[in-house]
């Protein structure tokens, strides 16, 4: 049987795609420009994005409570918000009372507002602080937060701002109001892009070469933003979903284009014609880009196992960003390279144009030999550093943060602080108990339940129960003494469910369910925490199988899985130390310390799995290529590290700057996520890939490449780009001697 001749790069699917995009470059560019315009116009036409911080859902008790109220007590099924007043004179003064009641009347006219409970109305007696300097009114909506129009919430915020005057401050608080207050999109992204521009200029020395990765990433993100706007009408997308997708898309998009542009320039410098250089770049580096992008997408799909709607929105938004920047790198970039041709280096900075990589006298080569010489010390020291960085993660408190962590300029944050000052932090997170009354005699359980709640040491105040007209459902409001994100509040929710409710309803058929925004956050946090290790385990197994298929080894993927866990653990440790413990908090302007939102460790892990796979493939594939040639493990590891160190450093530097720029923003969630990603990428590209991986591979020797025959036959062979990515020398570097 005649053996099949291997396909050349030009004959592969990616090679044909590159040739088609090169020859039809005007049409490809026009399609991308048209797509950018059409998608964003469509997103605007459908009414803009419906972004909502809905952390409940599923079959949790808080969701059951919401469903019960919606069915039997619809006028109390919606969420609540607060109008908070800080007054220089006693709130009970006639002039102040008249002003507050006038504002309440205006609020009551806003669509979807059912009632406004004034601090001067029956039942509102506890809504004036003891010093009479702070008061608040309670707004009852007819819908939950995710179903309330953003424009109506903006109306309420504008009303508060217009009513504020010297000695009479008006603020708005509550989950519905948070919909109207989002940080401006673009500030952190611009900082990250400028940092990437500087790094690319240093690396390439050419303005055109620098601009191509930036342009490709921006096209992909521009369309992704429109896509997220559209599908936010179909799935729950949190208010920070667009910024999170942009953070990820810009980071990976610039890196993907960087790999292809550097390979294209290398082809030109080797004497290839522009068309052949494009085909070679897409057929080699493009394969690695597709592999890396697909691993990120696959790992993000693993988040759907949680079954929470807001996780769907976050995952789909990030997937859209990664998919579009990857598509841009594979189609738009080769088309634009066709326009550039050999002019890619024309606009270059004086004495900064670099066209190749050095030889064995480079710093990377000397570094690789140093690791080879001191492999035991390198392995032990880098491992200990990673362990120390990871230690704080064992004190991680997973819970959804509350408005107390909002930016200080937000009205929700000001209202939160005023309520905490005047009435205690628990006022910001009331617990809503929905009670089903199957029989008339069940109402006897209501005073018993209210009494037991009021005597609980962690409850500050209990609003008397209200029964619906049909007398089959009642509602009680319990105000905790601690804030919604406090560990004591989580414990209180579980104690009410496990102890107080069963005792109060004993001997009756009444059934009480604890709901509300705070309880929903507790339920979602518990659900995510339980499934966190399932998702992490699935991702680790997937990474092991993929790397085993690529490198035909058992030890290499096992070691890679351990290394990935160490780098992610270090990232977890850093965000706990900074955001939960407050270490360096003033330097990073984190404001109040607080717990770590439970979805952050999960999403960090899934994204970092894909990103670390990128570095893993570039480093290990080069080492394996050398080993297949020489069967000398020590030399192969050192040479592979020397050849790939520059691309890993350049790519990681861009990602660290892009992700790190979000730490400069206002939203705490994006600060935490940005620092986690930046830390993990930095650790992964330095301590792990540059020290720990080569040191342990030197120690393992030929055992790195052990792969039994039966496993070789059972596991499919996945081929990715094996040649190293040449990245231009940094500015000021002396040419390598021959």
N, C-alpha and C positions, 0 to 999 in steps of 0.2 A: 504494500500500500504506500503510495507516494506521500511524503510528508507535506504538510501545508506550509507555504511560504509566508513568513510573518509579514503583516502589513507595514508599509512605511508610514511615517507621520502624515504624509499628504493623503494617504488612502484611508486613514481612520475617520470616524465620524466627526471628531473635533477638528481634524485637518480640513475636511470638506466644509465644515461650518465656517472656519476661519477664512478659507478661500472665498466662499460666497459673500461673507460680510465685507471682505476687502474689495471685491469687485463691485458690489452693490452698496458701497458705503454711503452714497447720497440717500438712497432709499432707507437704509438702516437708521441713519441719523434722523431723517424726517419722521420715521415711525416712532422713535424715542421722544422726539420733541412733541409730536402730536399726542402720544400717550401721556406725557407729562401734563399737557394742557387739558386734554379730555377728561382724564381721571380726576384732576383737581376741580375742574368746572362741574363735573358730575357730583363730586363730594359736596360742593357748595350748593348745587341745585337741590339736592335731597334734604337740605336743611341744616347742614353742618353736623359734626359728630355729636353723638349722644354719649358723653363720657360720664361714668358713674362708679362711685366707690361702693359697690355692692359686694360685701364680703360674706353674706349669708348664702342661703340656698340649700339645695340637696334635701335630705329628709331629717334635718336636725330639729331639735325641740323648738328652737327659736323660729324656724320656718313654719313648723306646725302651729305655733302660737299666732304667727302672722296670718296663716291660712284661716284659722278659726275666727279671728277678728274680721277678716275680709268677708267671710261668709255670713256672720251673725251680728257683727257690730261695725258695719262699714264706716260709720262716722268717726270711729276711733281706731280704724285700721291703718291710717296713714302715719307717717313719722311726725315728729314735733321739732320745733326750732324755738329759739329764744330771742326776744328783743331785750337787750341789757342796757340799763341806764346807770351812769355814774353822775351824781349830782353834788354840787358844792354845798347846797343847802338841804335840809331834811326833805326826803322824798314825799313825805306826807303834807308838806306845805301846799295850800290850795293852788298856787301857780304851777308847781311841779306836777301835782295830780292832774290838773287840766291839760298840761302839755303831754303827759304820758298817755292819757285817755284819747287825746286827739291823734297821736301817732298810732295807737292801737286801732282806732277807727279807720285810718288810712290803710293799715296792714290788712284789716279784715276785708277790704275791697279787692285785694290782689287775688287773681284766680287761684283756685284750689285750696284757699284758706277756709276752713270750716268754722273755727272759733278762735278767739284770742282771749285768753284768761288774764285779765289785768290783776296787778297786785292789790287793787282796791276792790275787786269783785269778790263775792262769796266763794270760798275755796282757794283764794289767792293770798290769804293772810300771811303765809310763810314766805312770800316772795319779796319781802323787804328786809334788808340786813339789819342787824341789831343797832348799828350806828346810823341807820337810815340814809347812808350815803350811796348804797347800791340797791337797785330794784330790777325786777325783770318780769316780762309778760311771756306767756307760753302760747305759741302758735300751733294749732292742730290742723294738719293738712289732710286732704281726703285721699292722698296717695302716698306710697312709700317713696323714698328719695329717688330711686332710679327711674320712676315714672313721672316725676315732676319736671316740667319744662325749665331749661336753664335760664331762659329769658325772664321768667317770673321770679326766679331766685335773684337774678340781677336787679330786678325792680325793687326787691326788698333791701338789697345792699345799698342801692342808690338812695332809697328812702332814709335809711339810717344815716348815711353820710350827709344828706341834705338837712337832716334834723339836728345835727350836732352843732353846738354853739358854745361859747365860753361858759364854763360852769355847768354844762349840760351835755354830756357825751352819750352818744347812742351807738351801740354795736350789735351785730347779729351773730348768733352762734347756732350750732347744730349741723347735723349731717346734710340736710337739704341745702343750707347756705354754702357749704363747702363746694357745691357744684359750680357756684358763680365765681369762686376764687381759685384760679389756677395761676401758677407762675408763668411769666411770659416765655413762649417757646423761642428758642434760638440763642439765648445768651451763652449758656454753657457750650452748646454746639459750636458756636463761633470761636470760642477760646480754644477748643480742641482742634478745630480745623486749622487755625493759625499755627498752633504748635506742630501739627502734621506738615504744614507748608514749610516751616523752618527745617524740620528734620529731612524732608525730601529734598530741599535745596542743598543742604549740606551733603546728602548722599549722592545726588545726581549732579549738582552744579549747573543744571539746565532748568530754565524757567518752564519750557514746554514739557519736558519730561516730568517735572514736579507737578504741573497742572493736570496731567492726564488722570492720575489716580484720584485726585480731588474731584475732578469733573465727573468721573464715572460714579463715584460714591454719591455725589450730590444728586445726580439724575435718578439713581436707584432710590435714595431716601425721599426725593421729591414725589415720586410716584407712590412710594409706600405710604406716605402721609395721607395722600388722597384715598388710597385703598382702605386704610384704617378708619378714615372718616366715614366711608361708605359702610363697611361691615360693622361699625359701632351701632348701626341701626338694627343689626341682626343678633349680635352677641354682646355681652357685658364687657366693656372696655374701661378700665379705671382711668381717672382723669390724668394720670401720669403715663398712660400707655404709649402715647405718641413719642414723648421724650425718651422713654426707655427703648423703644424700637429704634429711634434715631441714634441713640448712644451706641447700640450694638451694630447697627447698619453702617454707620460712619467708620467705626473701628475696623470691622472685618472688610468693608468695601474698599477702603484705602489700601489695606494690606493685600487683598486679592489682586487689585490692579497693579500694585507695586511689584509683585512676583512676575507678572506678565510683561510689564514695561521693561524691567531689568533684563529679562530674557530676550526681548526684542532688541534692545540696544546692544546686548552681547552678540546677537546674530549679525547685526550691522557691522560691528567692529571686527567680526570674523570674516567679513567680506560677502555676506549674503545680500541678495537683493531684498528690498523692503517687503515684497510679497512673500518671499520664502522665509524671511525673518518673522513675519506675523504668523505664518502657518506653524513654524517651529515653536514659537512662544506659546501659542494656544494648544498645540499638540503635546507639549511637555509640561510647562508650568500650568497650563489650563486644566490638565488632568488632575493635578494636585489641588487646584482651586475647587474643582467640582467635588472631589473627594472630601475636602475640608468642609465645604459648604453643606454638603449632604449630611455629614455627621452632625453638624450643628442643628440642622433641621430635624433629623431623626431624634436627637436627644431632646429637643424642644417638644416634639410630639409626645414624648414620655410624660410630660406634665399633664396631659389630658387624662391620665389615669386617676387624677385626684377627684374628678367629677365636680369641680367647682367652676361656676360660670365665669367669674372674674379671671381665673387662671386661663380659661379658654381665650379670653380677650388678650391677655398678656402674651400667651404663646403664639396665637395667630398673628399678632402685630409684629413680634420679633421674627417669626418665620417669613412674613411678607417682606420685611426689610432685608433679611439675609438672602432670600430667593431673588429679589430684584437687583441687589448689588452684585450678586453672583452672575445673573443674566447680563447685567451691564458689562461686567468684566469679560464675558465670553462673546458678546455680540457688538455692543456699542464701542468698546475699546479697540478691537481690531479694525472697525470701520474708521475710527478717528485716526488710528495709526496709519491707515491708508492715505489720509489727507496729509499727515505729517511727513511721511516718507523719511528721507535722510535729514530733513530739517529739524528733527527732534532735538538736536544739540545746538541749533543756531543761536537761540537766545540764551547764552550761558554767562554765568558770572565770571569775572576775571580771575584766572588762576584757580578756579574751582571745578572745572569740567573734568570728570573722571570717566574713563572708558573701560576699565578692567579691574581685575582683582590681583592681588599680589601673589607671590609664590611662597615657598617655604620659609622665607624670612619675615613673614607677616607676624603681627602680634598674636593673631589667632593660632598660628602654627606653634609659636613659642608657648602659648597658654596650654595647648593640647599636650605638649611634651611635659610641661610642668605637672599637669594632672596625672599623666602617665607615671611620672617619677614619684609623686607623693600621693598615690591613689588611696592608701589607707587613711591618711590624715584628712584628705579631701572628703572622702566618704563620711567619716565619723563627724567632722566639724559641720559639714552642710546638713547632715541628718539631725544633729543636736540643735542647730539653729532653727530648723523647720519644726522640731518638736516644741521648742520654747515658744515660738510664735503661735503654735496651735493650742497651747495650754488653756488660754482664756475661753476657748469654745466650750469647755466642760461647765462653765458657769453661764452659758447662754440662756436667756429668758425669751421664749418665743411668745409674742403677743402682738396684736395690731396696735400701733401707736394711735394716739388720739389728737385732738386739735391743739393740745398743749405743746405739740412739736411742730405746729405750723409756723411759717415765717412770721416774725414779730410784727410785720406790717399788715398782716391779714386781719380782717375784722373778726374772723372765727377765733383767731388766737387771742385777740384783745377781749372778746366776750368770754372766752374760756378762763382767762386769768381773772377777770372781774368776778365771775361766778365763784371761782375757787377762793378768791379773797373774801367775798361777802357771805358765802353759804357753804363752803367746803368743796373740794375737788369732785366729789361724787355727784354734785348737781349737774355736771356735764355729761353724765352717763346714767340716766335713770333706768331701772329695770322694770319692764312691763310684764305683769302677770295676767295672762288671759285665762279665765276660769269658765269651764263648761259646766252648766247647771242642768243636768238631765231632768231633775225633779224639783218641785218648789221647795221641798225641805232642804235641798242642797244649799240654799242661801245661808243656812246656819253656819256653814263652814267659812263664810266670808269674814265675820268678825274674829273668828278663831285664827284664821290665816293672817289677818291684819295685826292681831295682837302678838302672835309669835314673831312676825317680821319686825315689829316695832321694838321688841325686846332683844333682838339680835345685836350683839355689841358692834357689828360692822355696818349697821344700818342707821342712818341719821334721821330719816323721816319717812313716814308712810302716808300717802294720800288716801283718804277714805275710798272704799270701793264704789264703783259706779256700775249699775245694772242696765242692760239694754231694754228697750220697750217690750220685747218678747219675754223678758225675764229668764232667758235660757243661757245668757252669757254675761259675765262681769269682768271688770278690768280693775286692777290695783297697780299703783305706781309706788315703787320702793326706791328711795334715794340712798345709795351707799355712802359711806364716809370717805372712801378712797376713790381715786381717779379710775376711769374706764380701763386704762392700760396697766394698772397696779396688779401685782400678783394676788393681793388680798381680795380684790374684786373678783378675780377668776375663782378663787377659793369660795367666796360668798355665793356665787352663782351655783356652784356644784352643791354647796351645803343646803341652799334653799330647795334645790331639786331632790336631793337625796334624803333630807331630814325634815325640814320645815313643812314642805308641801304634803308628804305622806302623813305626818302627824296631824296637820290641820284638817285634812280631808278624810281621815279615818272614820269609818262608820257611815259615810255618805257616798253617793255616786259622783260627786263633783270631781273634776279633773282640772288641775292647774298647770299651766305651761309657762315657763319663764322665757320671755322674748324681749324684743327691743334691739336697738343697734348694738349696745354693749354685749348682750347675750349672744347675738349673732356673731360678733367678732370672737367671742370665747369659743363658740361651737366650731367656727371655721379654723381657728388656731389649733384646736384639739384634733380636728380631722386631718389637717395638713401634717401635724406632728406625727400622727400615727402612720401616715403613708409615706413620710419622708424617706425612711430607710428602704421602703419597697422600691421607690423610684430610683434612689441612689444605687441600690443593688442591681436593678435592671440596667442602668447606665454603665456600671462597672463591668457587668457581664458582656454587654454589647461591645464595649471598648476592647475587652479581652479577645472576643471572637474576631473582631475586625482586624486588630493588629496581628493576631495569630494567622489570619488568612493572608495578610500582606507580607509578613516577614518570615513565615514558615518556622516558627519557633514557639516554645512553651515559656521559656524563661523571660524573653523580651516583653511579651504582653503582660505577664504576671508582674514583672518589675514596673512596667509602665502604669498599671492599675494602682500599685502601691504609691508610686511617685505622684500620680494625680491626686490621690487622697491626701497626701502630705501637703501639696501646694494649696489645695482647696481648704484643708484644715488650717493652714497658716492664714489664709484670707479670712476665714471665720473668726479666728483668734483676734486678728487686728480689728475687725469691725466691732467685736464685743468689747475690746479694751477701749476703743475710742468712743463709740456711741452708747454703750451700756454702762461702762465704768467711768467714762469721761476723761480718759488719759489723752492729753493733747487736745481736748475739746475746744479750748479757746483759740488755738492755732487754726483749727478747721472750722470754727464758727458753727458748732453743732447745736448751740442753744442748750435746751434741757436734755439731760440723759434720759434714756428710755429703753424699752425692750427692742428686740429685733423682730420686724414683721415676719411671720412664719413662712411666707412664700419666698422671701429673699434667699435664704440658704438653698432652697430647692432650685430656684431658677438660676442662681449662681452656679450651682453644680452642673446643671444640664448645659449651660452655655460654655462653661470652662472646659467641659469634656470635649466639645467640638473644637475649641480654640487650641487646647493643649494637644489634641490629635494632629493639628496642623504642624506644630513644632516637632512633635514626635516623628511624624512621617519624614519631614525634611532631614532630621538628624539621623534617624535609624536607617532610612533607606540608603543614605550615602555610606554609612558604616557597613551595611550589608553588602552593598555593591563592591566595596573594597575587599571585604572578607571573601566573597565569591571568587575574586581574582587571585588573592594571595593566600587565603586560608591562614593568615597571620592575624589573630584577634587583636593583639596589642597595637600593632601598626594601623590596622583598619579603624579601630576606635579613635586613635589620635588623629589620623588623617581625615576621618569623617567629621570630627569636631572642628578641625581647622578649616575645612571647606564650607561648613554650614554656619559657623559662628556669626558671620557678618549678617546673613539674611535673618537669622533669628533675632539678633540684636536690633537691627533696623525695624523689623516688623513689630517687635515687642515695644520698642520705644514709641512708635506711633500709637499703638493701642493704649499704653500706659498714659500718654498725654491726653488722648481722646477721653478715655474713661475717667482719668483723674480730674479733668476739667469740670466734671459734674459735681465734684466735691465743693467747687466754688459757688455752686448755685444755691437757691433758697430752700428747695424741697428736701426734707430730711430723707425721704425714701430714696430719691435719686442720689443723694450724698452717700448713703450707706451702700447702695448698689454700685455706684462709681468707684468708691474706695475698695469694695470687695473685689471687683473685676481688676482694677489697676494693681492691687496688691498681688492677686493670684497670678496675673500675667508677668509681673515683675519677678516674682519668686520663681515661677515656672521657667522663665527664660534665662535666669541667672543661676540661682542655687541648684535648680533641678537639672535643666538641660545642659548647662555649661560645666557643672561640677559633679553632682550626684550621679547622674546617668552614666557619663563616661567612666567615672571612678568605679562604680559597681560593675560595669561591663568589663573593665580591666581585671577586676578581681575574679569575676566568674569565668573568664577565659572562653574556651571553646564550648563550655556548657551553655553559653548564650544561644547557640544555634542548634541545640539538640531538638530534634523533631522526629518522633517515631514514624516508620513507614505507614502503619495503619492510619495514623492521624493525617499524614500527608495525602493519602488517597481520599479520606473522608471530608477534608476541609477544602472548599474551593479556593483557587488561587486568584487573589485580587491584585492587579498590577497598577501601581501609581507611578508618578514621575520620580525617577531615581537620581537624576543629575542635580547637583547643588545649584541654587539660585545665585548667580553672580551679582553682588551689590557693589556699586562703586565705592572706592575708598573714601574715607571721611576727609573733609577739607583740611589741608595742612599736613596730611600724611605724606611721608617721603616715599618715592617710588621704590618698589621692592627691587633689591639687587639681583642680578642674574647669576 
